[in-house]
């Protein structure tokens, strides 16, 4: 099969996007498929040259598939050409007979899934709640199927040191948007809704944000169209993401735990002297410091799944504590190195981390199990196998 991978050249380098794209490409080639990069200059923009290249691809022989990482190449699907014996033009994916798989490795309300033109459109989501969100935000969208498949790892991203050489006891990697902590929706038309939803999300941190939004709008008697719900979720998730990171870091820092902090924005936050601040790092740098760590800390809005950090920490033999515990608690156990905490129980998080740091043998054994579980079921090879298995034959 010929698999088309749209790549957006204007996206900054050194982030998850490039690493995941390479992992997908390597896994597809390993499985015997031909991979064709499709270089796009901008997100959501298709030049005449790019459209012509899409037409050439569609007219070439062979079975085809499109995998669109982050749905950033959706403009490619808008290129049209005349089908043989027909009066009307069709989009390139349908003319090619290709299924398109949109990987939603961000919240659905930040993704352009509904802008992809394809009769056989699939969604791959990192959170079990995302299909429900997609149905809420895009009620007219008819997907051929959806698949739960969190971001995976490339085995070569294991940079783990020997345990005795690990010089970072507790790691947090992640930037902070300080302005988001101060409810940035003030003055917007939906400010009242945003404030009410933010309050509800902080009070009930284990309930998916879109469900809270439906409760809040219903209670306030506000009827919101899908576009309005989308804006509401975007505004509040940006705030909530910052609050989760800030509050988690503050809790472990206030307890005097030996936290190594990597990321931008933290210079605008008062933290105890026990926190060792480091400059922001790119994705490769995050992997390198993971390999030097004994415990990693994660704060996430993917309550029903996992973000890209979880399995990369595990690959590097690092037990991880995350607030996104719904699926992880079902799939793994703390003895496997996957620990879950509650945002309304951060004192318990501090106690658990302190206790585990005092048991280095347990730490090492948990890290070993986490690595083994990741390599046995959460590499990009495993994700590609799952994606290909869920695609139904074309007409």
N, C-alpha and C positions, 0 to 999 in steps of 0.2 A: 504494500500500500504506500502511496505517496502522501506524506503528512506535511501540511503547510503550517508553519509556525510564524505568525506575524510578530515582528520585532520592531518596536518604536525606537528610532535612533535618538530622539530628543530626550528620552527619559534619562536622568542622571545615572552615571555608572556607580558601581560599588554598593548596590542595594540588592534586596531579595530577588527582584525581577530577573536580573541577569543570571544569578545562581540557579534559580528555578528553571529558567529556559534551557540552560545547559544541561541540567539534570533530566529534563524531559527529552531533550534531543538525544542524549547518550542512551537513555533507556529505550527509546524507540529504535535507534540503530541496533542496539543489542538484540532487540526482538525481531530484527530482520526487515525493518521498514526503511523506506527512503525518506529522509527529512529534507525539506526545502525551507530555508529561512526566507521570509518575505519582509524586506526592509521597508518600513514606513517612516516618513520624515516627522510627522506630528500625530498626536492622538486625535482621532476623529476627523482627520483631514486626508483626502486622497488626491494626489496630483494626477495629471494626465498620464505621466509615465508609469506611475504605480497602477493606475486603472488598466493601461495597456498590458502591463505584466500580469495582472490578474486575469485578463481575458486569455492571454497565451496559456496560462496555467490551466484554466477551465477547459480549453480546447484540446489539451494534451491527453493522450490515452492513459488508461490505468485507473484503478480504484483510488479514490481520494478521501482525505479527512482533513479538517481544519481544527487545530487546537489553539484557542486564543487566550493566552495567559493574561488575566486581569480584564479581558474584554476591551482592551485599549485599541485594537485594530478594527473596530466595528465598521469604520468607513469603507474598508475593503469590500464588505458584503454589499455595499450600495452600487458597486460597479455593475453595469447591465450590458447584456449583449443579446443578439437575436438567436433564438433557438431554431434548429433546422425544421422547416415546414410549418413554422408558426408566424403569426402576424405580430405578436407582442414580444417585447424583450423580457428577459428574466434576469435575476441577479446571478452573479458568477457562481455562488455556492450551489444553487439549485441546478444551473446549467451543467455544472461539473458533476452533479449527482453526489455531492459531498455532504456528509453530516458535519455540523460545526459544534464543537464543545467549548463553551465559555467557562473558564475557570474563575470563580468569584473569590479571589483571595484578598478580599476586602468586604466590608458590609455591603449587602445588595443595594442599599440606597446611595452608595458611592460608585456603582457600577453601571455600565451602559449595556447590560444584557438585552434589554428590550429593543435596542437600536440595531441589533444584529439581524440581518435579513436572511433567513434560512428556514426552509420547511422542516428540516430535521435538526432542530436546535436542542442541545443538551446543556444542563447546568451542573457543574461540579462545585460543591460547596464545602467549606471547612467547618460548618456549624449545623447541627441538626435542626435548628430553628429557621434556617435560611429559606427552605422551600415555602414555609408559611409566610415569611416576609415577602418573598417574590410574588406570591399569590395576592397579597394585600396591596403591594405597590404597583403591580402590573396585572390587573385582573383580566385583561384581554389577551395576555401572552399565553400561547399554547406551546408548551415544551414537549419534545419527544420523550423526555425523561430527565431525571436528576439523580445525582450520585453524591453521597457523603464521602469525601476524601480530603482530609487535611493536608497541608503542605508537607512534603516528604524531604528526605535528605539524599545527598550524594555521599557514598561511603568515604570518598577521599576528603570529605570535610571533617574527618576525625583528626583533630590536632592535640589529642589528649597527652598530657605529661604523665610520667610516673607519679604515683600518689605522693611520695615523699617530696617531690619537686613542686607540688602545687602551692603557690604562694598567695592565692586569693581564696579566703575562707568563704566569703559571701559576695556574690556578683549580682549587680543589676545593670543591664544595658537597655537604654531607652531614652529618647529625648522628651523634654517637657515643654509644652507651650504655656508659659506662665500667664499670658493674657486670657487663655481659656478658663482659668480658674475663677475668673471674675464675671462669669455669666455674660459672655460677649453678645448675647442677643438683645441687650437693652436698647430700646429705640426701634426695634423691628416690629412689623405688624403682628407677628405671632408671639411677642414677648411674654404675654400672660400664659399662653399654653406652654411655652418653653420652660418658664419658671416652675409651673405646676408639675410638668413631667420630670424636671430635674429633681425636685423635692421628692417625688415618688420613687425615682430611681435610686436616690441615696438611701431612702428609708427601706427599700426592698431590693437590695443589690443582687439577689439571685433570680429575679424575674426578668425575662427578656424584655428589652426596651420597647419593642413594637407592641407587645401585649399591654404594657403599662400605658402606652400612647392611646390605645383604643379605650382603656378604662378612663383615662383622664379626659379625653375629648367627649366621651359619653357622659361623664359626670358633670362636665361644664356645659353640656348641651351644645357643643360645637360640632357641626358636621364638616368633616374634612375630606376633600377629594384626594385621590392617591398622590397627586403632585404636592399637595399641602402637607400630607403625612410625611412624604419624602423629605421636605425641607425641615420639618419639625424634628425628625429623627437625626438628620445631619447636624443640626445645630446642637442638640442635646448630647449626641454621642461624642462630639468634639470636646465638650465640657466634661462629660463623664470619663472619657479616656484620660484626660489630664488629672482629674480628681483621683481616679484609681491609682495612677502612678504616684502622684504626690502623697496621698494618704498612706500607701503601703511603704514607700521609702521613709516617710517621716516616722512611722511606727517603729520600724526596725532600727532607725538611726537614733531615736529617742531612748531606746533600750540599751544603747551602747554597743550594739553588735558591730563586728568589724566589716562594714560594708564598703565595697569598691564600686564606685558609681561612674558609669560611662554614659555620656549623652549631653546634648546641648540644652540650654535653658535652666539648668540647675544652679548656675551662678547667681540667679535672681531669687533663690530660695535660701532662707536661713537654715543651716543644718549643723549638728554638733561637730566638733573637731574630730571625733572618732571616724567620721565618714571620709574616705580617701577618694577625692574627686580626680577624675581623669578627663582628658580631652575627648570630644566625640570621636567615634570610630566608624569606619565603614563596615560592610557585611563580613569581609574577610577578617577584619580586626576583631569583630564580635566573636567569630569562630575561634580565633587565636586565644582570646582571653577566656573563652569557655573552657578550652583545654587546660588552662591553668587553675581552674576553680574547683572548689569542693561542694558548694551549694549554689544554685542559681535561683533568682527570684523573678517572678513574672506577674504582671498585672494586665488583665485582658478584658475586652468586651465580647469575646467569643465564648459566651457562657455554655453553649451546647456543643462545643467542639474544641479545636486547638489552633493556635496561631503557628507561625513558622518557627518560633524559637524552641518550643517544647521538645521536639524530636532532635533538634540540633544540640541542645544541651544533653539530652540522653545519649546521643551518638558519641559525645565527648566524655561520657561516663560521669555526668554531673546530675545528681538528684535535684529536682526542681520543685519549687513551691509555686502554685498558681491558684488564682481565685476562680478560674474556669473549670469547675470540678464536675459538672453534670455528666458528660460522656467519659472523661478521664477516670472518674471514680468507678464507673461501670466496667471500663476496659482494663484498668490496671489497679495496682494496690500501692500503698506507701512502701511496702517492702521491695517493690519493683523500682523505686526511685521517683515515683510520680505522687507528689503530695498536694493536697488541696486545702485551701483555707477560705474563710469567709471574711468579707469586707466588714461585716458587723461583729467580727471576733478577732481583731488584729492582736489582742493580747495573747490569744492562743497561738497565733502564728509565731510570735516572738518566743514563746515557751518551747514550741516544737523545734524551731531552728536552733535555739540554744542547746536543747537536749541532744539533737542529732550531731551538732558540732563536737559535743563531748564524747561521741562514740565513733571514732574514726574508722574502726573496723566495719561497723554497720554502714557507714557512708560509702566506703570503698565497695562493699558487696552490693549495695543498692545501685551504685553507678555501673557496676559490671552487668547487672541484670537489665538495667535500662538500656545499655548499649546493645546487648544481645537481642532484646525485644524489638528495638528499632531496626536493627539490621535484618531481622527475620520477618518483618512485616510492614516497614514504613520507609522504604527507599522509593526512589522514583520508579524503579522497575515494578514494584508492587502497585504503585498508583497507575502506571500505564496499563498493566494487566487488567486492573479494575475498570478503567475507562473504556478500553477496547471491548471488554466483556459486556458492558451495559448498552453498547450501540446496536440498535436493531438494523437489519438489512434494509437497504433502500428499495423503493418501488421498482 
